[in-house]
Amino acid sequence: MKQALIVIDVQESFRQRPFWNEAEYPAFISQIQPLIDSAVARDIPVLQVFHTSPSSDPANPFSLASGHVRTLKELQVAPTAVFHKTVHSSLFAKDESGASLHDWLTRHGIEGVIVAGIRTEQCCETTARHASDAGFKVVFPTDATLTFAMQSPSGKDYTPAEIRDRTELVLQGRFARIVRAAEALAA
């Protein structure tokens, strides 16, 4: 099966958000970088997606004018192709010619995708669900995703570990195969 690695929103924009927390970051980097490197070594396309805002306000960290829409400084990514999105699913992201990531995957005969990046329960989970519904086999190495603590409307606090666990619960067997990053390319 021909696969591609989708690296979602691993961008400096997030450091500018009030919820940014370094606690889980080193573990995330220690998983996603070897996954990227292994994909490159196996000639698996690495598709990098950046979340952008249509705003041209440089104070908005997701605006291209901010200078923060760039790869996290600790990561080394030499992507096969780069896409920008303004919604949660990376399959809607567009390259510089206006072609969508979904179109790129189809045009290159990709049958399976590996989903990694930021945030576990938002853009990564949404991309996994969309890709599954679009007919791709989805591998979700949860330890190569990053998220942050959140609070529900009822006031309950959720840790990143609890959020990852919930994402695994709802994806496994329905939308994706949940694996550790070290096993993501083994299938």
Contacts in CASP RR format, 6 or more apart in sequence:
PFRMAT RR
TARGET T0000
AUTHOR 0000-0000-0000
METHOD contacts of the structure
MODEL  1
MKQALIVIDVQESFRQRPFWNEAEYPAFISQIQPLIDSAVARDIPVLQVF
HTSPSSDPANPFSLASGHVRTLKELQVAPTAVFHKTVHSSLFAKDESGAS
LHDWLTRHGIEGVIVAGIRTEQCCETTARHASDAGFKVVFPTDATLTFAM
QSPSGKDYTPAEIRDRTELVLQGRFARIVRAAEALAA
1 111 0 8 1.000
1 112 0 8 1.000
1 137 0 8 1.000
1 187 0 8 1.000
2 108 0 8 1.000
2 109 0 8 1.000
2 110 0 8 1.000
2 111 0 8 1.000
2 112 0 8 1.000
3 44 0 8 1.000
3 110 0 8 1.000
3 111 0 8 1.000
3 112 0 8 1.000
3 113 0 8 1.000
3 114 0 8 1.000
3 139 0 8 1.000
3 185 0 8 1.000
4 44 0 8 1.000
4 45 0 8 1.000
4 46 0 8 1.000
4 47 0 8 1.000
4 80 0 8 1.000
4 105 0 8 1.000
4 108 0 8 1.000
4 110 0 8 1.000
4 112 0 8 1.000
4 113 0 8 1.000
4 114 0 8 1.000
5 35 0 8 1.000
5 36 0 8 1.000
5 39 0 8 1.000
5 44 0 8 1.000
5 45 0 8 1.000
5 46 0 8 1.000
5 47 0 8 1.000
5 113 0 8 1.000
5 114 0 8 1.000
5 116 0 8 1.000
6 47 0 8 1.000
6 49 0 8 1.000
6 90 0 8 1.000
6 101 0 8 1.000
6 113 0 8 1.000
6 114 0 8 1.000
6 115 0 8 1.000
6 116 0 8 1.000
6 127 0 8 1.000
6 131 0 8 1.000
7 32 0 8 1.000
7 36 0 8 1.000
7 46 0 8 1.000
7 47 0 8 1.000
7 48 0 8 1.000
7 49 0 8 1.000
7 77 0 8 1.000
7 79 0 8 1.000
7 116 0 8 1.000
7 117 0 8 1.000
8 49 0 8 1.000
8 51 0 8 1.000
8 90 0 8 1.000
8 115 0 8 1.000
8 116 0 8 1.000
8 117 0 8 1.000
8 118 0 8 1.000
8 123 0 8 1.000
8 124 0 8 1.000
8 127 0 8 1.000
9 49 0 8 1.000
9 50 0 8 1.000
9 51 0 8 1.000
9 117 0 8 1.000
9 118 0 8 1.000
9 119 0 8 1.000
9 123 0 8 1.000
10 32 0 8 1.000
10 48 0 8 1.000
10 71 0 8 1.000
10 72 0 8 1.000
10 75 0 8 1.000
10 77 0 8 1.000
10 117 0 8 1.000
10 118 0 8 1.000
11 50 0 8 1.000
11 51 0 8 1.000
11 68 0 8 1.000
11 69 0 8 1.000
11 70 0 8 1.000
11 71 0 8 1.000
11 72 0 8 1.000
11 118 0 8 1.000
12 61 0 8 1.000
12 67 0 8 1.000
12 68 0 8 1.000
12 69 0 8 1.000
12 70 0 8 1.000
12 71 0 8 1.000
12 72 0 8 1.000
12 73 0 8 1.000
13 51 0 8 1.000
13 61 0 8 1.000
13 62 0 8 1.000
13 66 0 8 1.000
13 68 0 8 1.000
13 69 0 8 1.000
14 20 0 8 1.000
14 61 0 8 1.000
14 72 0 8 1.000
14 118 0 8 1.000
15 61 0 8 1.000
15 68 0 8 1.000
15 72 0 8 1.000
16 61 0 8 1.000
16 66 0 8 1.000
16 68 0 8 1.000
17 61 0 8 1.000
19 148 0 8 1.000
19 149 0 8 1.000
19 150 0 8 1.000
20 148 0 8 1.000
21 148 0 8 1.000
21 149 0 8 1.000
23 160 0 8 1.000
24 146 0 8 1.000
24 147 0 8 1.000
24 148 0 8 1.000
24 160 0 8 1.000
25 146 0 8 1.000
27 143 0 8 1.000
28 117 0 8 1.000
28 143 0 8 1.000
28 144 0 8 1.000
28 145 0 8 1.000
28 146 0 8 1.000
29 72 0 8 1.000
29 74 0 8 1.000
29 75 0 8 1.000
31 141 0 8 1.000
31 143 0 8 1.000
31 144 0 8 1.000
31 180 0 8 1.000
31 181 0 8 1.000
31 182 0 8 1.000
32 75 0 8 1.000
32 116 0 8 1.000
32 117 0 8 1.000
32 144 0 8 1.000
32 181 0 8 1.000
33 74 0 8 1.000
33 75 0 8 1.000
33 76 0 8 1.000
34 181 0 8 1.000
34 182 0 8 1.000
35 114 0 8 1.000
35 116 0 8 1.000
35 141 0 8 1.000
35 144 0 8 1.000
35 181 0 8 1.000
35 184 0 8 1.000
35 185 0 8 1.000
36 46 0 8 1.000
36 75 0 8 1.000
36 76 0 8 1.000
36 77 0 8 1.000
37 76 0 8 1.000
38 185 0 8 1.000
39 45 0 8 1.000
39 46 0 8 1.000
39 114 0 8 1.000
39 185 0 8 1.000
40 46 0 8 1.000
40 78 0 8 1.000
42 185 0 8 1.000
44 114 0 8 1.000
44 185 0 8 1.000
45 80 0 8 1.000
45 81 0 8 1.000
45 108 0 8 1.000
45 110 0 8 1.000
46 77 0 8 1.000
46 78 0 8 1.000
46 79 0 8 1.000
46 80 0 8 1.000
47 79 0 8 1.000
47 80 0 8 1.000
47 81 0 8 1.000
47 82 0 8 1.000
47 83 0 8 1.000
47 101 0 8 1.000
47 104 0 8 1.000
48 71 0 8 1.000
48 77 0 8 1.000
48 79 0 8 1.000
48 81 0 8 1.000
48 82 0 8 1.000
48 83 0 8 1.000
49 82 0 8 1.000
49 83 0 8 1.000
49 84 0 8 1.000
49 85 0 8 1.000
49 90 0 8 1.000
49 93 0 8 1.000
49 101 0 8 1.000
49 123 0 8 1.000
50 69 0 8 1.000
50 70 0 8 1.000
50 82 0 8 1.000
50 83 0 8 1.000
50 84 0 8 1.000
50 85 0 8 1.000
51 62 0 8 1.000
51 69 0 8 1.000
51 84 0 8 1.000
51 85 0 8 1.000
51 86 0 8 1.000
51 123 0 8 1.000
52 62 0 8 1.000
52 63 0 8 1.000
52 64 0 8 1.000
52 69 0 8 1.000
52 84 0 8 1.000
52 85 0 8 1.000
52 86 0 8 1.000
53 60 0 8 1.000
53 62 0 8 1.000
53 63 0 8 1.000
53 86 0 8 1.000
54 86 0 8 1.000
55 62 0 8 1.000
55 63 0 8 1.000
55 65 0 8 1.000
56 63 0 8 1.000
56 64 0 8 1.000
56 65 0 8 1.000
57 63 0 8 1.000
57 65 0 8 1.000
57 66 0 8 1.000
58 65 0 8 1.000
58 66 0 8 1.000
58 67 0 8 1.000
59 66 0 8 1.000
60 66 0 8 1.000
61 68 0 8 1.000
61 69 0 8 1.000
62 68 0 8 1.000
62 69 0 8 1.000
63 69 0 8 1.000
69 84 0 8 1.000
71 77 0 8 1.000
81 95 0 8 1.000
81 104 0 8 1.000
82 95 0 8 1.000
82 96 0 8 1.000
83 90 0 8 1.000
83 93 0 8 1.000
83 94 0 8 1.000
83 95 0 8 1.000
83 100 0 8 1.000
83 101 0 8 1.000
83 104 0 8 1.000
84 93 0 8 1.000
84 94 0 8 1.000
85 92 0 8 1.000
85 93 0 8 1.000
85 94 0 8 1.000
85 101 0 8 1.000
85 123 0 8 1.000
88 122 0 8 1.000
88 123 0 8 1.000
88 126 0 8 1.000
88 127 0 8 1.000
89 123 0 8 1.000
89 126 0 8 1.000
89 127 0 8 1.000
89 129 0 8 1.000
89 130 0 8 1.000
90 101 0 8 1.000
90 115 0 8 1.000
90 123 0 8 1.000
90 127 0 8 1.000
90 130 0 8 1.000
91 100 0 8 1.000
91 101 0 8 1.000
91 102 0 8 1.000
91 105 0 8 1.000
91 127 0 8 1.000
91 130 0 8 1.000
91 131 0 8 1.000
91 134 0 8 1.000
92 100 0 8 1.000
92 101 0 8 1.000
92 102 0 8 1.000
93 100 0 8 1.000
93 101 0 8 1.000
94 100 0 8 1.000
94 101 0 8 1.000
95 101 0 8 1.000
95 104 0 8 1.000
99 107 0 8 1.000
102 134 0 8 1.000
105 113 0 8 1.000
105 136 0 8 1.000
110 136 0 8 1.000
111 136 0 8 1.000
111 137 0 8 1.000
112 131 0 8 1.000
112 136 0 8 1.000
112 137 0 8 1.000
112 138 0 8 1.000
112 139 0 8 1.000
113 131 0 8 1.000
113 136 0 8 1.000
113 137 0 8 1.000
113 138 0 8 1.000
113 139 0 8 1.000
114 138 0 8 1.000
114 139 0 8 1.000
114 140 0 8 1.000
114 141 0 8 1.000
114 184 0 8 1.000
114 185 0 8 1.000
115 124 0 8 1.000
115 127 0 8 1.000
115 128 0 8 1.000
115 131 0 8 1.000
115 138 0 8 1.000
115 139 0 8 1.000
115 140 0 8 1.000
115 141 0 8 1.000
115 145 0 8 1.000
115 176 0 8 1.000
116 124 0 8 1.000
116 141 0 8 1.000
116 144 0 8 1.000
116 145 0 8 1.000
116 181 0 8 1.000
116 184 0 8 1.000
117 123 0 8 1.000
117 124 0 8 1.000
117 144 0 8 1.000
117 145 0 8 1.000
117 146 0 8 1.000
118 124 0 8 1.000
118 145 0 8 1.000
118 146 0 8 1.000
118 147 0 8 1.000
119 145 0 8 1.000
119 146 0 8 1.000
119 147 0 8 1.000
119 148 0 8 1.000
120 142 0 8 1.000
120 145 0 8 1.000
120 146 0 8 1.000
120 147 0 8 1.000
120 160 0 8 1.000
120 163 0 8 1.000
120 164 0 8 1.000
120 167 0 8 1.000
121 147 0 8 1.000
121 163 0 8 1.000
121 164 0 8 1.000
121 166 0 8 1.000
121 167 0 8 1.000
122 147 0 8 1.000
124 140 0 8 1.000
124 145 0 8 1.000
124 167 0 8 1.000
125 167 0 8 1.000
125 170 0 8 1.000
125 171 0 8 1.000
128 138 0 8 1.000
128 140 0 8 1.000
128 171 0 8 1.000
128 175 0 8 1.000
128 176 0 8 1.000
129 171 0 8 1.000
129 175 0 8 1.000
131 138 0 8 1.000
132 138 0 8 1.000
132 174 0 8 1.000
132 175 0 8 1.000
132 176 0 8 1.000
133 175 0 8 1.000
137 177 0 8 1.000
138 171 0 8 1.000
138 175 0 8 1.000
138 176 0 8 1.000
138 177 0 8 1.000
139 176 0 8 1.000
139 177 0 8 1.000
139 179 0 8 1.000
139 184 0 8 1.000
139 187 0 8 1.000
140 167 0 8 1.000
140 168 0 8 1.000
140 171 0 8 1.000
140 176 0 8 1.000
140 177 0 8 1.000
140 178 0 8 1.000
140 179 0 8 1.000
141 179 0 8 1.000
141 180 0 8 1.000
141 181 0 8 1.000
141 183 0 8 1.000
141 184 0 8 1.000
142 164 0 8 1.000
142 167 0 8 1.000
142 168 0 8 1.000
142 178 0 8 1.000
142 180 0 8 1.000
143 180 0 8 1.000
143 181 0 8 1.000
144 181 0 8 1.000
144 184 0 8 1.000
145 164 0 8 1.000
145 167 0 8 1.000
146 160 0 8 1.000
147 160 0 8 1.000
147 163 0 8 1.000
147 164 0 8 1.000
148 160 0 8 1.000
149 157 0 8 1.000
149 158 0 8 1.000
149 159 0 8 1.000
149 160 0 8 1.000
150 157 0 8 1.000
150 158 0 8 1.000
150 163 0 8 1.000
151 157 0 8 1.000
151 158 0 8 1.000
152 158 0 8 1.000
158 166 0 8 1.000
168 178 0 8 1.000
171 178 0 8 1.000
172 178 0 8 1.000
177 187 0 8 1.000
179 186 0 8 1.000
179 187 0 8 1.000
END
